[in-house]
């Protein structure tokens, strides 16, 4: 255990020459390492807090469990795989569906917990059996479609918030977009956080922010925990999120491997297991589900500091912030107009992440099977097809996931049996 928490000092611990890299098992001086950790908190801050704000979960509780999940991730991966686990946007759609049906956040927590447990089991399976079976069950055309509809399915909720304060929403959206191209380095990567701040200031001048809860909140206190409420009828809405978490974690592991030049293939399973366990614990205690964060990949890419010690500081800083109820109350004052503006981009980006999976894997849409299965799931997800069977509600994401899996594998089997699809067709995996 002692060796687990020891990092070699990189050089003199103070200076980094251009292009010089601090490896995961190295660190700078503790002060500089703490500074990098603070940057990681700032980087994940905007997106991580938007999830509880949009879903009704307590921001401080969510932040508490991101800190716990990050520490758990580092421990399970033996401090060799740097990562911060922030709030996953994949859970927004099913949580929104549950709360809209007046089932309450405790029921949503049950869905989050079960999703986490399922991801943890998949992580164990990947660790001991390899990950090739995932590609067989969920080839890129299927995986990309499911990830895409989880973002695009939320379009109506964006419009609802946007309409409540169109001017504030527009100011926020423009600020997010302009900041991303106006500044280089870390500032440009913090466009979501900075754009929200700009929109928030504008909303304050417009009298759209209510500070009464902030005045009543204490400076120090525990987050608001709650236990999950069992309701198996909501699981069809949550289980598809597992596919998003798999895609995000696998993408993170591959990105870190590319940046550091290290082989992390043997950590694929433990990364999934760690995120699954963290998500399950968060669901049990009243926090939102967690996932690896691209924003923190950006910090590593810009600083060239991959030290896991920095992530321990990030986890510690997040934990301290979660113990300040007044801080959480301030976050809860962000008005609907600001949320409408920023989610216009964010939800679209989730959808485009699915499209990127198609592009990165060179999915051939000249093939009828590929284009047909992708087409039907997009319409089902965006239109939010909804059916209830014996009291069990299926929303557009659940129906779309079932439809794309059945359609793709069913039509592929028929096509190969009849000869309309060649058995060794490289574009039909």
C-alpha positions in Angstrom: 0.0 0.0 0.0 2.9 2.3 0.7 4.3 1.9 -2.8 0.8 2.6 -4.2 1.0 6.2 -2.8 4.6 7.0 -3.9 5.4 9.0 -6.9 8.9 9.8 -8.3 9.7 13.5 -8.4 10.0 14.6 -12.1 13.3 16.4 -12.5 13.6 19.1 -9.9 9.8 19.1 -9.4 9.6 22.7 -10.5 10.3 23.2 -14.2 8.9 21.6 -17.3 10.6 22.2 -20.6 8.5 22.4 -23.8 7.1 19.0 -24.7 8.3 17.4 -21.4 5.9 14.9 -19.9 5.1 14.1 -16.3 4.2 10.4 -16.2 1.3 8.9 -14.2 3.8 7.5 -11.6 5.6 10.9 -11.3 4.8 14.2 -9.7 5.9 17.8 -9.5 6.3 19.5 -6.1 3.2 19.0 -3.9 2.2 22.7 -4.3 2.4 22.4 -8.1 0.7 19.1 -8.1 -2.1 20.6 -6.0 -2.4 23.4 -8.6 -2.9 20.9 -11.4 -5.5 19.1 -9.3 -7.4 22.4 -8.9 -7.4 22.8 -12.6 -9.0 19.3 -13.0 -11.8 20.4 -10.6 -12.4 23.6 -12.6 -12.4 21.6 -15.8 -15.0 19.2 -14.7 -17.0 21.7 -12.7 -19.3 23.2 -15.3 -20.5 19.9 -16.9 -20.6 18.0 -13.6 -22.9 20.5 -11.9 -25.2 20.8 -14.8 -26.4 17.2 -14.4 -27.9 17.6 -10.8 -29.2 21.0 -11.8 -31.0 19.6 -14.8 -32.3 16.5 -13.0 -33.1 17.8 -9.5 -30.4 16.0 -7.6 -28.5 17.8 -4.9 -25.3 19.4 -6.4 -23.3 18.9 -3.2 -24.3 15.2 -2.9 -23.4 14.7 -6.6 -20.0 16.4 -6.1 -19.4 14.3 -2.9 -19.8 11.1 -4.9 -17.7 12.2 -7.8 -14.9 12.7 -5.3 -15.5 9.2 -3.8 -15.8 7.6 -7.3 -12.5 9.2 -8.4 -10.6 8.0 -5.4 -12.2 4.5 -5.9 -11.2 4.5 -9.6 -7.6 5.4 -8.7 -7.3 2.7 -6.1 -8.8 0.0 -8.2 -6.5 0.9 -11.1 -3.5 1.0 -8.7 -2.8 4.6 -9.4 -1.6 4.0 -13.0 -4.6 5.2 -14.9 -5.3 9.0 -14.4 -9.0 9.9 -14.5 -11.6 12.2 -12.8 -15.1 10.7 -12.6 -17.6 13.5 -13.1 -21.4 13.3 -13.6 -22.5 11.4 -16.7 -24.9 13.1 -19.1 -26.1 9.7 -20.1 -28.4 9.6 -17.1 -30.2 12.9 -17.8 -32.8 11.4 -20.2 -34.0 8.5 -18.0 -33.9 10.6 -14.8 -36.0 13.2 -16.6 -38.5 10.5 -17.7 -38.8 9.2 -14.2 -39.3 12.5 -12.6 -41.8 13.6 -15.3 -43.8 10.5 -14.4 -43.8 11.7 -10.8 -41.9 8.7 -9.5 -39.4 10.7 -7.5 -35.6 10.9 -7.3 -35.4 7.9 -5.0 -36.7 5.7 -7.8 -34.3 7.4 -10.2 -31.5 6.5 -7.8 -32.5 2.9 -8.0 -32.1 3.0 -11.8 -28.6 4.6 -11.3 -27.6 2.0 -8.8 -28.6 -0.9 -11.0 -27.0 0.6 -14.0 -23.7 0.9 -12.0 -23.9 -2.7 -10.9 -24.5 -3.9 -14.4 -21.5 -1.9 -15.6 -19.4 -3.3 -12.8 -20.3 -6.9 -13.9 -19.5 -6.1 -17.5 -16.1 -4.7 -16.3 -15.4 -8.0 -14.5 -16.4 -9.9 -17.7 -14.1 -7.8 -19.8 -11.2 -8.1 -17.4 -11.4 -11.9 -17.4 -12.8 -12.7 -20.8 -11.6 -9.8 -23.0 -13.6 -7.1 -24.8 -14.1 -8.7 -28.2 -17.7 -9.9 -27.4 -18.7 -6.2 -26.9 -17.8 -5.5 -30.5 -19.9 -8.5 -31.6 -23.0 -7.6 -29.7 -22.6 -3.8 -30.3 -20.8 -3.1 -33.5 -20.0 0.6 -34.2 -23.2 1.2 -36.2 -25.3 0.0 -33.2 -23.3 1.6 -30.5 -23.1 4.9 -32.3 -26.9 5.0 -32.8 -27.6 4.3 -29.1 -25.2 6.9 -27.9 -26.6 9.4 -30.4 -30.3 9.1 -29.3 -29.4 9.6 -25.6 -28.4 13.1 -26.5 -31.0 13.9 -29.2 -33.8 12.5 -27.1 -33.4 15.5 -24.8 -34.1 18.1 -27.5 -37.6 18.9 -26.2 -36.4 19.6 -22.7 -33.8 22.0 -24.1 -36.5 23.9 -25.9 -38.7 24.1 -22.8 -35.9 25.8 -20.8 -34.9 28.0 -23.7 -38.4 29.4 -24.1 -38.6 30.5 -20.4 -35.9 33.2 -21.0 -34.9 33.3 -24.7 -32.6 36.3 -24.2 -30.7 34.7 -21.4 -30.5 31.4 -23.2 -29.1 33.1 -26.3 -26.5 35.1 -24.4 -25.4 31.9 -22.7 -25.2 29.9 -25.9 -23.3 32.7 -27.8 -20.9 33.1 -24.9 -20.1 29.3 -24.8 -19.5 29.2 -28.6 -17.4 32.4 -28.8 -15.2 31.6 -25.8 -14.3 28.2 -27.4 -12.8 30.0 -30.4 -11.6 33.2 -28.7 -9.2 31.6 -26.3 -6.4 29.0 -26.6 -5.4 26.4 -24.0 -7.3 25.8 -20.8 -9.5 28.9 -21.1 -10.9 27.7 -24.4 -11.6 24.3 -23.0 -13.5 25.8 -20.1 -16.0 27.4 -22.5 -19.0 25.7 -20.9 -18.2 26.9 -17.4 -17.3 30.4 -18.5 -20.3 30.6 -20.7 -22.6 29.6 -17.8 -20.9 32.4 -15.7 -21.6 35.0 -18.4 -25.2 33.8 -18.8 -25.6 33.8 -15.0 -24.3 37.4 -14.6 -26.7 38.5 -17.4 -29.6 36.7 -15.6 -28.8 38.5 -12.4 -29.1 41.9 -14.1 -32.4 40.7 -15.6 -33.7 39.8 -12.1 -34.0 36.1 -13.0 -32.0 34.7 -10.0 -33.4 33.9 -6.6 -30.8 34.1 -3.8 -33.2 33.3 -0.9 -32.0 29.7 -0.5 -28.4 30.8 -0.5 -28.9 33.1 2.5 -30.5 30.2 4.4 -27.8 27.6 3.6 -25.1 26.8 6.1 -21.4 27.2 5.3 -20.4 23.7 6.6 -22.5 20.6 6.5 -23.0 17.2 5.1 -24.7 16.7 1.7 -28.3 15.5 1.5 -28.1 11.7 1.1 -31.1 9.5 0.3 -31.6 5.8 -0.3 -32.9 4.3 -3.5 -36.5 3.2 -3.9 -37.0 -0.1 -5.7 -39.0 0.1 -8.9 -38.1 -2.4 -11.6 -40.5 -0.8 -14.1 -38.0 2.1 -14.8 -35.0 -0.1 -15.6 -35.7 -0.3 -19.4 -35.0 3.5 -19.4 -31.7 3.2 -17.5 -30.1 0.1 -18.8 -29.2 1.5 -22.3 -27.0 4.1 -20.4 -24.6 1.2 -19.8 -23.6 1.4 -23.4 -22.8 5.1 -23.2 -20.7 4.5 -20.1 -18.8 1.7 -21.9 -18.1 3.9 -24.8 -16.9 6.8 -22.6 -14.7 4.6 -20.4 -13.1 2.7 -23.4 -12.6 6.0 -25.2 -10.9 7.4 -22.1 -8.5 4.5 -21.7 -7.6 4.6 -25.3 -7.0 8.4 -25.1 -4.8 8.1 -22.1 -2.8 5.3 -23.8 -2.3 7.5 -26.8 -1.1 10.5 -24.9 1.2 8.6 -22.5 2.4 6.0 -25.0 1.5 3.3 -22.5 -0.5 0.1 -23.1 -3.6 0.2 -20.9 -5.5 -2.6 -22.6 -5.3 -4.7 -19.4 -7.0 -1.8 -17.5 -10.1 -1.8 -19.8 -12.0 -4.1 -17.5 -10.9 -2.5 -14.2 -11.8 0.9 -15.6 -15.3 -0.2 -16.4 -15.6 -2.0 -13.0 -14.4 1.0 -11.1 -16.8 3.4 -12.8 -19.6 0.9 -12.4 -18.9 0.5 -8.7 -18.7 4.3 -8.2 -22.0 4.8 -10.0 -23.7 2.1 -7.9 -22.5 3.7 -4.7 -23.6 7.1 -5.9 -27.0 5.7 -6.7 -27.3 4.1 -3.3 -26.5 7.4 -1.5 -28.5 9.8 -3.6 -25.9 11.1 -6.1 -25.9 11.0 -9.9 -24.0 8.4 -12.0 -20.4 9.0 -12.8 -18.2 8.6 -15.8 -14.7 9.5 -17.1 -14.4 13.1 -18.4 -13.1 14.5 -21.7 -12.6 17.8 -20.0 -9.9 16.3 -17.8 -8.3 14.7 -20.8 -8.1 18.2 -22.1 -6.2 19.4 -19.0 -3.7 16.5 -19.4 -3.3 17.3 -23.1 -2.6 21.0 -22.4 -0.3 20.5 -19.3 1.4 17.2 -20.3 1.0 16.3 -16.6 -0.5 12.8 -16.3 0.4 12.3 -12.6 -2.3 10.4 -10.7 -1.2 12.4 -7.6 -2.9 15.5 -9.2 -6.2 13.5 -9.4 -6.0 12.7 -5.7 -5.8 16.4 -5.0 -8.8 17.0 -7.4 -10.8 14.4 -5.5 -9.9 16.1 -2.2 -10.8 19.5 -3.4 -14.2 18.3 -4.7 -14.8 16.6 -1.3 -14.2 19.8 0.5 -16.5 21.8 -1.8 -19.3 19.2 -1.3 -19.2 19.9 2.5 -20.3 23.5 1.9 -24.1 23.6 1.6 -24.0 27.3 0.7 -21.9 26.5 -2.3 -24.4 23.9 -3.5 -27.2 26.4 -2.9 -25.5 28.9 -5.2 -25.2 26.3 -7.9 -29.0 25.6 -7.6 -29.8 29.3 -8.3 -28.7 28.9 -12.0 -31.9 29.8 -13.9 -33.7 27.9 -16.6 -32.6 30.4 -19.3 -29.0 29.7 -18.7 -29.6 26.0 -18.7 -31.6 26.2 -22.0 -28.7 28.0 -23.7 -25.9 25.7 -22.5 -27.8 22.5 -23.1 -28.5 23.4 -26.7 -24.9 22.7 -27.2 -24.3 20.0 -24.6 -27.1 17.7 -25.5 -26.3 18.1 -29.2 -22.7 17.2 -28.4 -23.8 14.0 -26.7 -25.7 13.1 -29.8 -22.7 13.9 -32.0 -20.6 11.6 -29.9 -22.6 8.8 -31.4 -22.0 10.2 -34.9 -18.3 10.4 -34.1 -18.4 6.7 -33.2 -19.7 6.0 -36.8 -17.0 8.3 -38.3 -14.1 7.0 -36.3 -15.0 3.4 -37.1 -15.7 4.1 -40.8 -19.2 2.8 -40.8 -20.3 2.4 -44.4 -23.8 3.8 -44.8 -23.9 2.7 -48.5 -24.9 -0.6 -47.0 -28.6 -0.9 -46.6 -28.4 -2.7 -43.3 -26.3 0.0 -41.7 -28.4 2.9 -42.9 -31.7 1.3 -42.1 -30.9 0.3 -38.5 -29.4 3.7 -37.8 -32.3 5.5 -39.4 -35.1 3.8 -37.4 -33.3 4.3 -34.1 -32.7 8.0 -34.7 -36.4 8.6 -35.4 -37.5 6.5 -32.4 -35.2 8.3 -30.1 -35.7 11.9 -31.3 -39.5 11.5 -31.5 -39.4 9.7 -28.1 -41.6 6.8 -29.0 -43.3 5.7 -25.8 -45.1 2.4 -25.0 -46.3 0.8 -21.8 -46.5 -3.0 -21.5 -48.2 -4.4 -18.4 -47.4 -1.2 -16.5 -43.7 -1.1 -17.6 -42.9 2.1 -19.4 -40.5 2.1 -22.3 -39.3 5.5 -23.6 -37.6 6.4 -26.9 -34.1 5.4 -25.6 -35.2 2.0 -24.4 -37.3 1.3 -27.5 -34.6 2.5 -29.8 -32.0 0.4 -28.1 -34.1 -2.8 -28.4 -35.1 -1.9 -32.0 -31.5 -1.3 -33.2 -30.2 -4.6 -31.6 -33.1 -6.7 -32.9 -33.1 -5.1 -36.3 -29.4 -5.2 -36.9 -28.7 -8.7 -35.8 -32.0 -10.1 -37.1 -31.7 -8.5 -40.5 -28.0 -9.5 -40.7 -28.9 -13.1 -40.0 -31.6 -13.2 -42.6 -29.4 -11.4 -45.1 -26.5 -13.9 -44.7 -28.9 -16.8 -44.8 -30.4 -15.7 -48.1 -27.1 -14.5 -49.6 -28.1 -10.8 -49.9 -25.3 -10.0 -47.4 -21.9 -11.6 -47.9 -20.7 -13.6 -45.0 -17.3 -12.0 -45.0 -18.6 -8.4 -45.7 -16.1 -6.1 -43.9 -18.7 -3.4 -43.6 -21.2 -5.6 -41.8 -19.6 -6.6 -38.5 
